[in-house]
Amino acid sequence: MTDFFSRRDVLKAGAAAVAASFSPLALAQDSTLRLVVTFPPGGSTDITARILQPRLAEKAGRPVVVENKPGAASQVGTAFVAKAAPDGNTVLVCFDTHAINPIAKKNLPYDTFKDFVGVSLAVRFPLVIGAHPSVPGKNLKEFLEAAKKEPGKYSYASTGLGSMNHLVAEDLKRQSGTDILHVPYGGGGPAVQAVLGNTVGFTLLSYAALKGNIQGGKVKPLAVTGTKRLADLPDVPTVAESGFPGFEAYSWIGIFAPAATPAPVVKKLTEDFMAALKHPEVSGKLTDAGFEVMATDGPALDRFAREQFDRWSAFVQKTGLKVQE
């Protein structure tokens, strides 16, 4: 009898081990983790993903690759992840457009709030208003004074119709009473190139996306949209300091998984991302790039995304701003 139960226990233990080896969590831990970035190389989401990549691989104990899938104001990459297997091997590294696209785009090929589950709000950051050196003024206040004298002469680049930098710029235009043309581009990289080529006067992007060109004198910083000045740009005022008290706007980058991903797998992803984000090397690089490391859990990101949607939906309804093609 003793031998029978011993053999039975061994068989049960073996079966459990086999089952565990095929569990979603075990499979996720054994496979490459794909970080799908919804914009081209050179923008804030791409920079964040590549700063995270080496330490995330270390924390997760598996290979991590960054895949850029730009297009249609992040819809291409987002739809790809929405349809990906919910096994913890493919996650979305998304920009603030994730919460704004339901406002700006008709007939999205996914449901922003039903098809995804939050993993972590990675970072947030103020936008830097970066201009071509030929644009008049040493700061935002002086530039706006010049722009008012020549309505329609100046233009700015956004990362797409209905993007965060589009909404922030339009809010600033309305508060300042200036006539400045909006020119949408397909991401932060192309927007920077438009400024460098003097195709547009300025853009609003993360400090990370503009840092090299600001340091090289190719882009002139006029203001930042956060509540305080950036440590690297102590002489550049905030928009609030430029004559618009209370003005505040932040972009953000979040990590989402397909909604059907099992809770234990999402929990493991959250733990890995939070650990990587809090690693001194990663947090230091992100801070140097002008990002504020958030490293939240998944539910906090889900709530934050909904709050952002509500805020900018109300803004669009109030102003009647055209955000759809």
N, C-alpha and C positions, 0 to 999 in steps of 0.2 A: 504493500500500500504506500509506504514511504517513497519507494522508487517511482511509483506511478505519479504521485503528486509532484515529485521533483521534476520528472520529465515534462509534466504538464506545465509547471511553472516556467521551465526553460523555454518551452514552445511559446507560451504566452508572452514572455519577455522578448523573444525573438520577433514575434509578430508585431509587438508594440514598437520595437526598434525599426522594423521595416516600414511601418505606417508613419512613424515620425520622420523617416528619411524622405517620405513623399509628401509631407505636410507643406502647406503654403509657406510657412516661415522657414523651414529647412531649405526648400527650393529657392526662396529669395536669397537666402544667405549664401547659396552655392553659385549664384548666377551673377552676371555683370549688371550693375546698376546704371541705367541710362538716364541722364539728366537732359530732358528735352527743353531747349531754350527757344522761345518763340520769336526771337529777333536775330538779325545777322550778327556776325562777330563784331566786336568793338563797342557795343552798347552796354548798358548797366547790368542787364540780366546775364549776358555772356561773361562779363568781367567777374561778377559774383560767383557764377558757376565754376569758373576756372580757378578762382582763388580757393574755393571749397574743395575742388576735386581731389588733390592729393591726400589731405587730412581726412576727408570723408571716406576715401578708400581704406585708409588705415583704421578708422573707427569701425567701419562696416565689415572689415575683413574680407573684402572682395573688390574686383576691378570696378572702377567708375569711369564712364565715358561721357563726354559732353557732345550732344548732337544738336546742331542749329537747324531748326525747321521754321524759317520765317515765312511771312506771307499773310495778306489780308488782315493786317493789324492784329496779328498773333492768332488768328483763327485756325490757320493751317496746323501749327504745332499743337494747339489746344485740342483740336478735333482728333489729332493723332493719338494723344494720350487718353482722351475720353474713350476711344475704341480699343486701347491696348489691353492686353490681358491683365486682370486685377491681381497680379501675383507679387507686387512689390518690386518688380524689376524695371519699371518705367515710371518716372515721375515728371511732373510739369514744373519747370522753373519759370514762373510767370511774372510779368510786370503788372503795374496797376491797371492796365487795360483789361485784365481779367474781370474786374468788377465794373468796368465802365462799358465794355462791349455790349452788355444787355441793353444799355441805354442808347448806344450809338449805332448798333447794327441790327438790321432786320433779318429774321430767319437764320439765326445762328445754327450751325450744324451740331450743336450740343446744348445742354442746359447748364449754365454756369453754376447754379446752386444745387442741382440734383445729380450731376454726373461726376462730381469731384468731392473728395474729402480732404480737409486740411491736414498737412503734415507739420509745417512750421512757417511762421512769418519770419523770414530770414533777416531782412534789414529794412530800414526806411531811410530816406534821405531828402534833404531839401533840393530844389532845382537851382542851378546856377544859370543866371541870364548871361550868356556869353555872346559877345558881338564881334564882328569883323573890326579890325583896328581903324578902318576908315569911317565907321559910324561915329557921329558927333557925340561929345560928352564924355566925361571921365567916370560917370556913374549913371544909374537909372534916372535919377531926377533930372540931370542935365540932358540926357538923351530924349526923355519924354517932352521936355520943353522945346527941343529942336523939332521933334516929330509933329508936335501940334502946329508948328508954323508951316509945315509942308505935308498936309494930309495925303495919305496914299503913297507917299514916296518910299516908305520903308516896309520891309516884309520880315516875317520870321518863319523858321522851319519847325514843324512838330514831327512827332513820330507817327502821325496818322490822324485822320479826321476822328474826333471824339476821344483822342488820347488825353492823358492827364495834362501833358504840357500844352495841348490845345486849349483845354478848359481853363487852366491857370492863366494862360496868356490872354484869353478872351475876358476873363474876370478882371485882369489888370487893365486891359483896354477900356472896358466899360467904366471902371473906377477913375481912370485918368482922362477919359474923353478923347482918346487918340484914335486916328484912323490908320491902322497898320494891317497889311495884307497877310493872310494866313496861307502858307504853302506846306501841305502835308507830304511827308516822306515815309519810306518804309522801315524806319528804325533809327536808332541813335547814330550809328555809323554814317549813313547817308546824310543825316541832318548836319553832322559836323562837317562833312565834306562840302555841303552847300554853303556853310558859313566861311570855310577856308577859301572857297572859290569866289566869294563875294556874290554868290547867286541870291542869297538872302542876307539881311542885315544881322540877324541874331537867332539864337535858339535857346531853349530852356531844357537843360539836361543835368544829369548828375555831375558832381565834381570829377568823379572817376572818368567819365567819358570825355571831359574837357581838360583834365589836369595837364597832360603833356603839352597841349597847344597853348594853354594859358601860361605855363612856365616858359614856353618857347617864344612867347610874344605874338603868337599867331591868332589868338583869341583874347578879347578884352572883357574881363568880368565886370558886369554892371551892378549886380545885386544877387542876393540869395533869398529864397522864399521861405526859409525856416524862421524860427523864433530868435535865433542868435547867429552871429557871424561864424564862419568856419575858421578853425585854427590856422589853416594854411593861407587864408585870405583875410587877415585881420583888418585890412583897410577897405574891404568891400562891404558896403552896408546891406542890411536886410531890406526887403521891400517895405516892411513896416517903418523902418527908419527913413525911407525915401519919400515919405509923405502919405503913407497908407496905413495908419494905425490899425493893429489887429490883423493885418494880412498874414496868412500862414498857409502853406501848402507843402505836402510831402508826397513824394513818390515812394513806392515800396515794391519789394520782391518777395513772393511767397512760393512755397513748395506744396503742390497738391498731388494726390494719387487718384486713380480711378475710384469711383464711389463704392464699387463692390469689393474693394480690397479688404481682406479679413482684418478685423480689429487688431489681433496680435502682430500682424505684419505692419500695419500703420504705426502701431506703438513702437516697434523696433526701428522703423524709418525715422520717426520723431526723435527717438533717443540718439540715433546716429547723427542726424543733422544738428541737433542741439549741441552734442558733444563737439562736433567739428566746428560749429560756429563760435563756440566758447573757447576753442583752443587759442592760446596766446598769439601764435603765428598768424592764424586766420583772422582773428578779431583785430589784430594790429594792422594787417594789410587792408582790411575793410574800413577801419577807422581812418587810416591814412588816405584812403580813396574818397573820404567824405561821407561814408555810410555810418549809420547808427545801428549797431548789432541788436536785434530784438530777440531772436532765438526762442520764440514762444512754442507752446504745444499746438496741436491741431485744432482743437475747439476754439482757441483764441484767434487763430487765423480765420476760421469760418465766420466768427462774429465780426471780426474786423472787415472782412470783405463785404459782408452785408451792410455794415455801417457806411462804407465808402460808396456803395451803390446808392444807398438812400440819400446821402449828402449830395452827390453830383446829379442824381436824378432830379432832386428838388431844384438845383441850380439851373439845369436845362429847362425845366418846366417854367420856372420863374422868368428867365431871360428870353425864352423862345429861341435859344441858340440852335442853329442847324448843325447837327452832328451826324446825320445820316446822308449817304449818297443818294 
